[in-house]
Amino acid sequence: MIELRHLRTLSALHETGSISLAAQRVHLTQSALSHQIKALQEHYQLALIQRTGHAVQLTEAGKRLVKLAERVLGEVQSAERDLAKIALQAAGSLRIVLECHTCFDWLMPIMNDFRQHWPEVELDLVSGFHSDPVMLLRQNTADVVIGSENKPQQGIVHFPLFRFEILAVLAPGHVLADKRVLEATDFSRDMLITYPVPEERIDLIRQVLMPAGIGWQRRTTELTVAILQLVASRRGIAALPGWGIKNYLDYEYVVARRIGSGGLWSDLYLSVREEDASLRYLQDFLETIGQVCFARLDGIKPLGKKRKEKKREAEKTTGGSFEKRQ
């Protein structure tokens, strides 16, 4: 009765504690996920989950199946990895470009896990700032781009990773630090310090300042640490990913505040050449990102509807079910 899809669903429920978030993780509707759980509970004549408001907790029976999932799904992934190596798909390279190229701390555990599974694959970071990182895929000087780009492009596939919050970054003692939430008008007072990317690619400008008709002054620098140093020196304020500034917040080098009552959110994608999208080691890299990030990074979310749209695009390219590879 129990299938791999059931184990993936139970693992997602265990990790997220939410029907809606778990459904997004495994690319199902909430009703389809609930139907899966209901069918399992009827088969085993046992409750697997308990609902408390919007939260979900696993029962003792549910936790037992999650332990099974941890073993079985891990073995399946390992076996598929070995089959790919037997089929001589192991040799290759993953030259990675990061849009936020100096915010790579979150990627290191992923690269370490991947190296253990695929020692045959050359893994490297492409250094430097690139105004059009996807172009590096076309030029064959990179194999993977991780960034916000998800516009349909011929020959390029964008896999959704996760949604993350962008926070306003201020010097300790800044007058705005007394506010819990910053609004658009708050950004008109200080120099805005950003990476040297086109303004239409900066979420704060595109989603907050422009719609509110707020003007801004802008100064750019390529390095995250340089942005933070300028902020700490009261040269301006910035808006950066929460996971990219955690260490600086922990040391109270800067402070961070939410932008808007619901927060300012951005989506992260992994982009590859279409002909590489079905490579098993690249799929494994994608799966490793999901496993490690949702286990270790605070405040990230599945992408929901946008992720489903990209799933369909990826399935057309790879000829298989993206859901089955998660």
N, C-alpha and C positions, 0 to 999 in steps of 0.2 A: 504493500500500500504506500509506504513512504517513499518519496522520490527526491532526487537532488534539488528540485525546485522548492520542495517543502523545507528541506534543510537550510537552503539559502534564505527563505522567508523567516524561519525561526531565528537564524543568526542575525538577520537585520532587525527583528523585533528586540532581541537581546541587546544589540548595540545601540539602538536609538530610543527604546522605551516608548515608541509612538507608532500607531497604525499608519498615520499619514506619512511620516518620515521613512518608515520601513517600506511602504509601498513605493515611494520614490526611489529608494535604494535598489529595489529589485525590478523596477519598471513595470509595476502593476497599478491598477486602480485600487482604491481602498476597498471597494466592494469585492474585487477579485481576490485580494489578499484575505479578507475576512472569510470569503467562501473557502479558501484553502484551509484556514485554521478550523473552520466549522467541520469540514469533511474529515480532517484528522481527528478531531475530538469525537466525532460520531464513530469513527472506525475503532479507536482505542477505548471509547467509553470513559474518557478522562478529560478534565479541563486542562488546557495547556497554558492559558493566559488568564489574567485577572485585570479588569479595567478599573481605574480610579480616575474619574474625570476623563481627561484626554490622555492620561498616562497609561501605560500597559506594563504589567509585571508578569514574568513567567512563573507558573506553578512549579512544584517539584517535578512533575512529569515533563513540563516544557523544558526545564533546565537539563533534564536527562537527555532529551533529544538535541539540545544545543551542544552538549558534550560529544554526542555522536556526530553532529555536524562539523565540529572542529576537527575531528579525526578524518572523517570521510572526505570532506571538501578539500582538506589539505592533501590527502592521498590522491584524489582525482587531479588536482592541479599539478602535483609532482609527476604523476603518470603521464599527463598530457605534455609536460615539459620534456620528459624522457623520450616520448614518441617523436616529438619535434626534432630532438637531437639525433635520433635514429634515422629520421627522414632527411638528415643533413640540412636542417633549417637553422642550425644553431650559429653557424659562423656569420658574423656581420658586425655592425657597429651601431651605437646610439650616441650620436653627437647632439647634445641637448643645448638649446638656446632658451634662456629665460627672459621674458619681457622685462620683468623686474630683476635684472641680472645680478644685482648684489643682495637680493633677498633669497638666498639659496639654502639657509640653515634647515628649513623644513624638508628639503629634498635629500639631504645627506643620509638619513636613516633608510630612505627608499632605495637610494643607490647602493648602500651597503647590503641590504637584503637581496637586491637584484644580482649583485656580483656573486653572492653565494650560490644562487640558482643557475646563473649563466656566466661562468668564468670564461667561456669561449667568446663572449660578445664584448667588443671594445666599448667601454663606457667613458664618455668625456663631456666636459662642459665647454661650450664655445664662449670664450671670454669677450668682454667689451659690450658697448651699447650699440643696438641696431634699431634704426628708425622703422625698418620694414622687415621684421624677423622672418615672416613667412617666405619672403623672397629667397632667403638662404636655403629653404627646402628646394625651390625650383633650380637654384644654382648648384645643388648637391653639395653644399658646404655644411649642411646640418641635416640631421635625420628626424629630430623632434623639436617642436616649438611649444613652449608652455607659456600661455598668455591669455589675453582677453579676446583675441581675434576669433570670430566664429562666422564671418560672412561667407556665404557659399562662393567657392572658387573652383574653377575647373582643375582637376588633378589633385586637389587637396581635400583631406577629410579631417574634420574637427570632432574630437571626442570630448564630451563634457566631463569635467573632474568634480568641482564642487563650487558652492557659493560661499563667499567670505565677506566680512564686514570691513569697511574702510573707516578709520577713525581719524578725527582731527588731532594733530600732535602739537602740543604747546610747551613752552618753557615752564618749569615750576615757578609758581608765583605770578604767572601771566594773569591779567585782569579777567580773561575769559575762563580761567581755570576754576573759578567759583561756580560756573554754570555746569549743570550735569549734561545738558544737551545744547549743541550749537545750532543756530539757524543760519539761513543764507546771508542775512544782513551782518552777521558777526564776522564774515570773511572779507568785508569791504574795508576793514580797519588796518589790516596788516599785509605785508608782502606775502604772496603765496609762493612757496618753494616747492618745485616739482622736478620730476625727471624731464629731460629735453625731448618730449614727445609732442606731437600735434595736439592742440587744445581739445579737439573733438574726441581724442582718446582718453582724456582725463575725466574720470567719473564725476568728481566734484564740480568741475566746470560744466560738463554736459548735462548732468542730472539735477544739480542744485542751483548753481549761480546763474546760468543762462535762463532757465525757466522763470527765475525770480527777478530777472532784469538787473542783477547786481554786477557792477563792474569789479575788476580786480587788477592788481599789479602782480607780475610774475617774475620770478627768478628761477633759473634752472641749474641743476648739477646732476651728473650721472650717478654718483655714489650715494647709497642710502645713508651711510655713516656721515657723509658730508651734509646731507639734508638735515639729519638729526643734530649735527654740530651747529649748524646755522640756527636751527630752532632753539636749541639750548642757549645760544648766545643772544637770543631775542632779536634775530634778524628777520624773523617772519614766522609763519605757521605753515603746517603741511597737512596732507591727508594721505595716510599710508595704510596698507593692510595690517590688521591686528596681529596676524601671525609673523609679520616681518619686523615688529618692534617690541616683541614680548620681553626680550632680554633687557632692552633699554628702559622699559617700564619697571621691570623688577628692580633695577638698580636706581630707580627714581631720577634717571638722567633727563627724562622728559615725562610729561603727563599726557593722557589721551582722553578724549571726550567723544561721545556719540554725536553723529551728525543727523539731525532730524529725529523726531520722536520714534520713528520706526527703524532708524539707522540707515546708512548708505551702504548698499550691497553691490558687489561685483561678482561676475562669473569667471571661472578659470577653465580653460580648454587646453587640450593637448592636440596639436596639429601635426599631421604626417602626410607624406606623399601617398596618393591613392594606391600605387602599386605596392607600398609597404604595409598597408593597413591590416592585412591578414597574416603578417609574419607572427609566428607563435611567440617569439621572445618579446616582440613589441606589445602583443596582447598581455603577456605576463607582466611587463613593466606597467602597463595601464592598471591591471588588477592589483599590483603591489601598491601603487599610489593610493587606490581606493582603500585598501586594507589598512595601510599605515596611517594615512591622513585622518581617517575617521576614528582611528583608535588614539591618535596622539595630539591632533590639533584641536584647540578649543574654538568653539563658535562657528564652525563651518557647517554648511547644510547641503543636502543633495539639490540638484538643479531643477527637479520637478519637470514641468511641461517642456521646457527647452531641452532637457536631457532626452526626453522621449522623442522629440523631433530629430535630434542628432542621432539617436539610436537607429531610427529608420533609415537615415542617410548612410550610416555605417553598415547596416545590414545589406543595403543595396550594393555597397562596394565590396564587402567581404564575402557575400553570398551565404551568410549564416546568421544565427541569432546572437546579437550582442548580449542579450539577457543571459543566455546560457553560459557565457564566458565570465560572468561576474561572480 
